[in-house]
């Protein structure tokens, strides 16, 4: 999944530099399931994200810094990243994304620098907490030691020098005794060298020094999945899941780890393919998930019901609704209590404005899935479509009492209860930074308060997430109108109508 998080910088007020885009390292992605019977995924969790080159300055600065990091010129890379953090136009969203990416590279001092620049605690605190809990070492590294270990990380991940680097590191006893993170790097190096015994030894040492670090536990799960007792990896995954993270992206990351571990530990080929497909799904690799599932059917109907159900979810997310319906019906015939199939059938009915049927499917899904709030969220939205806001509000309240991480419940409650509107909208985007509806409505509240510059910052984030959302152009038109830019306002309203010809507010602005 392409992440262009820095591209929004070019749209922010008072920004002197252009934007930057970030993409996952294609060369470290898992193999295509259609190219071999069962692809091998190696070290998939350890590859930081790589820049995708564009013509703008900030992107190029990020790309140059990351390329230097990949080439193990970490000292120069460190300086470049620092300049980037100091140079970007102030925006919490950018700083938070940057802090996570620096922590992923092991540049914790830079991650802290980015965090220190955030302003709105209501939006920033959750992701900051998750980044620290997931990545940060127990003992703070000096800048020199951080750069030294980052060079080792670079050589292990990118330069095929695992054996040489690890041999050097394990001789540095003072560093290993001082830093839990040094033991993690040694474990990673041994793991990349296929020395599972030594990898397990050093990851255990890292965890003994810092039992709260979930990244260490993640590596341990992957190491154990390759050991003589791979089932032990699942116990580690359960440990990770017992310490729930606050934000949507990190929750998805944990689900991805679990499915990857199940893929590595299952013996049955078809079960492995199913979990591999689920891993791809959580990684937003929908086409890979679809292709893997197409090869996962076998003679056991009990297995096929889950394959059909997940395939229906993937097709729905790919907007191939007919195929989604066909596969959901097949899963439903095999198992009328399958929550995934029931949700897809509900979504299809909702999409077709058949709200009573949708509600029935959502309620059935909720009765058969006590671990997820998704069916109840969908049911509450359906009650709203049926005009029963009271019942919807009751459901949202119930969800929030049991699940404080449900961004959609915060968002919908904000729309229903003006007294909690802004704090709940901020809560929704704090949990899920990619939730464009929350950013758009935060912009709306700023426009209503006659604060067009604040609205523009929120709208810039919404446009980055989805530049084809008609609401963005409508509210951007209102911002232009507020500033006396009539021509720009009209162009924005027209763009809104191009994307949604039936959008009444834009028509009213254009007197149509």
C-alpha positions in Angstrom: 0.0 0.0 0.0 1.5 3.3 -1.0 1.7 5.9 1.8 2.3 9.5 0.5 2.1 11.1 4.0 4.6 13.8 3.3 2.9 14.9 0.1 0.4 16.9 2.1 3.1 19.4 3.2 2.9 21.2 -0.1 -0.7 22.0 0.6 -0.2 23.4 4.1 -0.1 27.2 4.8 3.3 28.9 5.0 5.1 25.9 3.6 8.4 26.8 1.9 9.2 23.4 0.7 7.4 20.8 -1.4 6.1 17.4 -0.5 7.5 14.0 0.2 6.0 10.6 -0.6 6.8 7.3 1.1 6.3 3.8 -0.1 7.0 0.3 1.2 10.2 -1.4 0.0 9.1 -3.4 -3.0 12.2 -5.4 -3.1 11.5 -6.8 0.4 7.9 -7.6 -0.2 6.8 -11.3 0.0 6.9 -13.3 -3.2 3.9 -13.6 -5.5 1.7 -16.6 -4.5 1.1 -17.4 -8.2 4.8 -17.6 -9.0 5.5 -20.5 -6.6 3.4 -23.1 -4.7 3.9 -21.3 -1.3 5.9 -18.1 -1.2 8.5 -17.5 1.5 8.4 -14.3 3.4 11.7 -13.4 5.0 12.2 -10.6 7.4 9.1 -8.9 6.2 8.6 -7.0 9.4 12.0 -5.4 9.6 12.1 -3.4 6.4 11.4 0.3 7.0 9.5 2.1 4.4 11.2 3.5 1.3 10.7 6.8 -0.5 9.1 6.9 -4.0 10.8 9.6 -6.0 8.9 12.6 -7.2 9.9 16.0 -8.4 9.4 18.0 -5.2 12.1 19.1 -2.9 11.1 17.7 0.4 10.4 14.3 -1.1 13.9 14.4 -2.6 15.4 15.4 0.7 13.7 12.4 2.4 14.7 10.1 -0.5 18.4 11.2 -0.3 18.4 10.8 3.4 16.9 7.3 3.2 19.2 6.3 0.4 22.2 7.3 2.5 20.8 5.2 5.3 20.4 2.2 3.0 24.0 2.6 1.9 25.0 2.7 5.6 26.0 6.3 5.4 24.0 6.8 8.5 25.8 9.8 10.0 24.9 11.9 6.9 21.5 10.4 6.8 20.9 11.3 10.4 21.8 15.0 9.6 19.5 15.0 6.6 16.6 13.6 8.5 17.1 16.2 11.3 17.1 19.0 8.7 13.8 17.7 7.3 12.2 17.5 10.7 13.3 21.1 11.5 12.2 22.4 8.0 8.7 21.1 7.4 5.8 23.4 8.0 4.4 22.8 11.5 1.7 20.1 11.3 1.2 17.4 14.0 0.2 14.8 11.4 3.5 15.1 9.6 5.5 15.1 12.8 3.7 12.0 14.0 4.3 10.1 10.7 8.0 11.1 10.8 8.4 10.0 14.4 7.1 6.5 13.6 9.4 6.2 10.6 12.5 7.3 12.5 11.7 4.8 15.3 11.3 2.1 12.6 14.9 2.9 11.5 16.2 2.9 15.1 16.8 6.6 15.1 15.0 7.2 18.4 16.5 10.6 19.2 15.1 11.9 15.9 11.8 10.2 16.6 11.7 12.1 19.9 12.6 15.3 18.2 9.6 14.9 15.8 7.3 14.1 18.8 8.5 17.2 20.7 7.2 19.5 17.9 3.6 18.3 18.1 1.2 20.8 19.5 -2.3 19.3 19.9 -2.1 16.6 22.6 -5.6 15.5 21.9 -4.6 14.3 18.5 -0.9 13.3 19.0 -0.7 11.5 22.3 -2.1 8.1 21.2 0.3 7.6 18.3 3.2 8.9 20.4 2.4 6.3 23.1 2.1 3.5 20.6 5.4 4.4 18.9 7.2 4.4 22.2 5.6 1.1 23.4 6.2 -0.6 20.2 9.8 0.6 19.3 11.5 2.5 22.0 14.4 0.9 24.0 14.4 1.0 27.8 17.8 2.7 27.9 18.2 5.9 25.9 21.0 5.7 23.4 23.6 8.4 22.9 23.6 9.8 19.4 27.0 8.2 18.7 25.8 4.7 19.8 22.5 5.2 18.0 24.3 6.0 14.7 26.6 3.0 15.2 23.8 0.6 15.8 21.8 2.1 12.9 24.7 1.4 10.6 24.6 -2.2 11.7 20.8 -2.3 11.1 21.4 -0.9 7.7 24.0 -3.5 6.8 21.9 -6.3 8.2 18.7 -5.3 6.4 20.0 -3.9 3.1 23.5 -4.9 2.5 23.7 -8.6 3.1 26.4 -8.2 5.8 24.6 -10.0 8.7 27.4 -12.3 9.6 30.1 -9.7 9.5 28.1 -7.1 11.5 26.9 -9.5 14.1 30.3 -11.0 14.7 31.6 -7.4 15.4 28.7 -6.5 17.6 28.8 -9.6 19.9 32.4 -8.7 20.7 31.3 -5.4 22.1 30.3 -6.6 25.5 30.0 -3.1 27.1 27.5 -2.1 24.5 25.4 -5.3 24.9 25.4 -4.9 28.6 24.3 -1.3 28.4 21.6 -1.4 25.8 18.6 -3.7 25.3 18.5 -2.4 21.7 22.0 -3.7 21.0 20.9 -7.2 21.9 17.9 -6.8 19.5 20.3 -5.8 16.7 22.4 -8.9 17.5 19.3 -11.1 17.4 18.2 -9.6 14.1 21.7 -10.2 12.7 21.8 -13.8 13.8 18.3 -14.4 12.5 19.1 -12.9 9.1 22.1 -15.3 9.1 19.8 -18.3 9.8 21.5 -18.9 13.2 18.2 -19.4 15.1 19.8 -20.6 18.3 21.9 -17.5 18.8 19.1 -15.3 17.6 16.9 -16.7 20.3 19.6 -16.2 22.9 20.0 -12.5 22.1 16.4 -11.7 21.7 15.7 -13.2 25.1 18.5 -11.0 26.5 16.8 -7.9 24.9 13.4 -8.8 26.3 14.9 -9.5 29.8 16.3 -5.9 29.7 13.0 -4.5 28.3 10.0 -6.7 28.6 7.6 -3.9 27.5 9.0 -3.6 23.9 6.6 -5.2 21.4 9.1 -5.0 18.5 11.4 -7.3 20.4 8.5 -9.7 21.0 7.6 -9.5 17.3 11.1 -10.6 16.4 11.0 -13.4 19.0 7.8 -14.7 17.4 9.4 -14.8 14.0 12.5 -16.5 15.4 10.5 -19.1 17.2 8.4 -19.7 14.0 11.6 -20.9 12.4 12.8 -23.0 15.4 12.3 -26.6 16.3 9.2 -25.7 18.3 7.3 -23.2 16.0 4.1 -23.4 18.1 5.8 -21.4 20.8 5.7 -18.5 18.4 1.9 -18.3 18.8 2.3 -18.0 22.6 4.5 -14.9 22.1 1.9 -13.5 19.7 -0.8 -13.9 22.4 1.5 -12.0 24.8 1.7 -9.2 22.3 -2.1 -9.2 21.9 -2.6 -9.0 25.6 -1.0 -5.6 25.6 -3.4 -3.8 23.3 -2.2 -0.7 21.4 -4.2 2.4 21.1 -4.2 3.3 17.4 -5.8 1.6 14.4 -2.6 1.2 12.4 -0.7 -0.5 15.2 -3.7 -2.8 16.0 -3.6 -3.8 12.3 0.1 -4.3 12.6 -0.5 -6.8 15.5 -3.1 -8.6 13.4 -0.6 -8.9 10.6 2.0 -10.4 12.9 -0.5 -13.0 14.1 -1.5 -14.0 10.6 2.2 -14.2 9.5 3.0 -16.4 12.5 0.1 -18.7 11.8 1.2 -18.9 8.2 4.7 -19.9 9.3 3.5 -22.5 11.9 0.7 -24.2 10.1 1.5 -27.6 8.5 -1.4 -28.0 6.2 -0.7 -26.2 2.8 -4.2 -24.9 2.5 -4.3 -23.5 6.0 -0.9 -21.8 5.3 -2.3 -20.2 2.2 -5.4 -18.9 4.1 -3.3 -17.3 6.8 -0.9 -15.9 4.2 -3.8 -14.3 2.4 -5.0 -12.8 5.7 -1.5 -11.5 6.3 -1.7 -9.8 2.9 -5.1 -8.4 3.7 -3.9 -6.8 6.9 -0.9 -5.4 4.9 -3.4 -3.8 2.5 -2.1 -6.0 -0.3 -5.5 -6.9 -1.5 -4.6 -8.3 -5.0 -2.0 -10.6 -3.4 -4.6 -11.7 -0.8 -7.1 -12.4 -3.6 -4.7 -14.4 -5.7 -3.5 -16.4 -2.7 -7.1 -17.3 -1.7 -7.9 -18.5 -5.2 -5.3 -21.2 -4.6 -6.4 -22.1 -1.1 -9.6 -24.2 -1.8 -9.5 -27.9 -1.0 -11.9 -30.7 -0.6 -12.9 -29.8 3.0 -16.0 -27.7 3.0 -15.2 -26.5 6.6 -12.0 -24.9 5.3 -13.6 -23.5 2.1 -16.2 -21.5 4.0 -13.5 -19.4 5.6 -11.8 -19.0 2.2 -15.0 -17.9 0.5 -15.7 -15.5 3.4 -12.4 -13.8 3.3 -12.4 -13.7 -0.5 -15.7 -11.9 -0.4 -14.3 -9.3 2.0 -11.3 -8.8 -0.3 -13.5 -8.4 -3.4 -15.7 -6.0 -1.6 -12.7 -3.8 -0.6 -11.6 -4.0 -4.2 -15.0 -2.7 -5.2 -15.8 -5.9 -7.2 -19.2 -6.1 -5.6 -20.7 -8.9 -7.8 -17.8 -11.3 -7.0 -18.0 -10.2 -3.3 -21.7 -11.2 -3.2 -21.1 -14.5 -5.0 -18.4 -15.6 -2.5 -20.3 -14.3 0.5 -23.3 -16.4 -0.6 -21.1 -19.5 -1.0 -19.7 -19.0 2.5 -23.2 -18.4 3.9 -24.5 -21.6 2.4 -21.7 -23.5 4.1 -21.9 -21.7 7.4 -24.8 -19.3 8.2 -22.9 -18.0 11.3 -19.8 -16.8 9.6 -19.3 -13.2 10.8 -17.1 -12.2 7.8 -19.6 -13.4 5.2 -22.5 -11.9 7.2 -20.8 -8.5 7.3 -20.2 -8.5 3.6 -23.8 -9.4 2.9 -24.8 -6.6 5.2 -22.5 -4.2 3.4 -23.8 -5.1 0.1 -27.4 -4.6 1.3 -26.5 -1.3 2.8 -24.8 -0.2 -0.4 -28.0 -1.0 -2.2 -30.1 1.0 0.3 -31.8 -2.1 1.6 -31.3 -1.1 5.2 -33.7 -3.6 6.8 -31.9 -6.5 5.3 -28.5 -5.0 6.1 -29.6 -4.6 9.7 -30.5 -8.3 9.9 -27.2 -9.4 8.6 -25.3 -7.1 11.0 -27.2 -8.3 14.0 -26.6 -11.9 13.0 -22.9 -11.1 12.7 -22.8 -9.4 16.1 -24.5 -12.4 17.7 -21.7 -14.7 16.3 -18.7 -12.5 16.9 -18.2 -11.3 20.5 -14.6 -10.1 19.9 -15.3 -7.3 17.4 -17.3 -4.2 17.6 -17.5 -3.9 13.8 -21.0 -5.5 13.4 -22.5 -3.2 16.0 -20.9 -0.2 14.4 -22.5 -1.2 11.1 -25.8 -1.8 12.8 -25.8 1.6 14.5 -25.1 3.3 11.1 -28.0 1.4 9.6 -30.3 2.5 12.4 -29.3 6.1 11.5 -30.3 5.4 7.9 -33.6 4.1 9.2 -34.2 7.3 11.1 -33.7 5.8 14.6 -30.9 8.0 15.9 -31.8 7.2 19.5 -31.1 3.5 19.0 -27.9 4.4 17.1 -26.7 6.6 19.9 -27.3 3.8 22.4 -25.3 1.4 20.4 -22.4 3.9 20.0 -22.4 4.5 23.8 -22.4 0.8 24.5 -19.5 0.3 22.1 -17.4 3.1 23.7 -18.0 1.7 27.2 -16.5 -1.6 26.1 -14.0 -0.5 23.4 -12.3 2.9 23.9 -10.4 2.3 20.6 -13.4 2.5 18.2 -12.7 5.6 16.1 -16.0 5.3 14.2 -18.1 5.3 17.4 -16.3 8.5 18.5 -16.9 10.1 15.1 -20.6 9.2 14.9 -21.2 10.3 18.5 -19.6 13.6 17.6 -22.0 14.1 14.8 -25.0 13.2 17.0 -23.9 15.2 20.1 -22.7 18.8 19.5 -21.5 19.1 23.1 -18.8 16.5 22.4 -18.2 17.3 18.8 -14.6 18.6 18.6 -13.1 16.4 21.3 -14.7 13.3 19.9 -13.7 14.2 16.3 -10.1 14.6 17.5 -10.3 11.3 19.3 -11.4 9.6 16.1 -8.4 10.9 14.1 -6.0 10.3 17.1 -7.0 6.6 16.9 -6.9 6.4 13.1 -4.8 9.1 11.5 -5.9 8.0 8.1 -9.6 8.6 8.9 -10.5 11.3 6.4 -14.1 11.8 7.6 -12.7 13.0 11.0 -10.3 15.4 9.4 -13.0 16.8 7.0 -15.4 17.4 9.9 -12.7 19.0 12.0 -12.2 21.4 9.1 -16.0 22.0 9.0 -16.0 23.0 12.7 -13.1 25.5 12.1 -15.0 27.0 9.2 -18.0 27.4 11.4 -15.8 29.2 13.9 -14.5 31.5 11.1 -11.0 30.0 11.3 -10.1 29.3 7.6 -6.4 28.8 8.2 -7.0 26.1 10.8 -9.5 24.5 8.4 -7.0 24.5 5.6 -4.6 22.4 7.7 -7.2 19.8 8.4 -8.3 19.8 4.7 -4.7 19.3 3.5 -4.6 16.0 5.4 -8.0 15.0 4.1 -6.8 15.6 0.5 -3.7 13.6 1.0 -5.7 10.7 2.2 -8.2 10.9 -0.7 -7.9 13.7 -3.3 -11.1 12.7 -4.9 -13.4 13.3 -1.9 -16.1 15.7 -3.0 -16.5 17.1 0.5 -12.9 18.3 0.5 -13.5 20.5 -2.5 -16.7 21.9 -1.1 -15.1 22.9 2.2 -12.0 24.2 0.4 -14.4 26.3 -1.6 -15.8 27.7 1.6 -12.3 28.5 2.8 -11.6 30.4 -0.4 -15.0 32.2 -0.2 -14.1 33.3 3.4 -10.9 34.8 2.1 -12.6 36.6 -0.7 -11.2 34.4 -3.5 -14.4 34.0 -5.5 -12.8 32.4 -8.6 -11.0 29.8 -6.6 -14.1 29.1 -4.6 -16.2 28.5 -7.7 -13.6 26.2 -9.2 -13.7 24.1 -5.9 -17.5 24.0 -5.8 -17.5 22.8 -9.5 -14.9 20.2 -8.7 -17.1 19.0 -5.8 -20.1 18.6 -8.2 -18.0 16.8 -10.8 -17.2 14.2 -8.2 -20.8 14.1 -6.8 -23.3 15.7 -9.1 -26.1 15.4 -6.5 -24.3 17.2 -3.7 -26.8 19.9 -2.7 -24.5 22.2 -0.7 -22.2 22.7 -3.7 -25.2 23.3 -5.9 -26.5 26.0 -3.5 -23.1 27.8 -3.5 -23.2 27.9 -7.3 -27.0 28.8 -7.3 -27.8 25.7 -9.4 
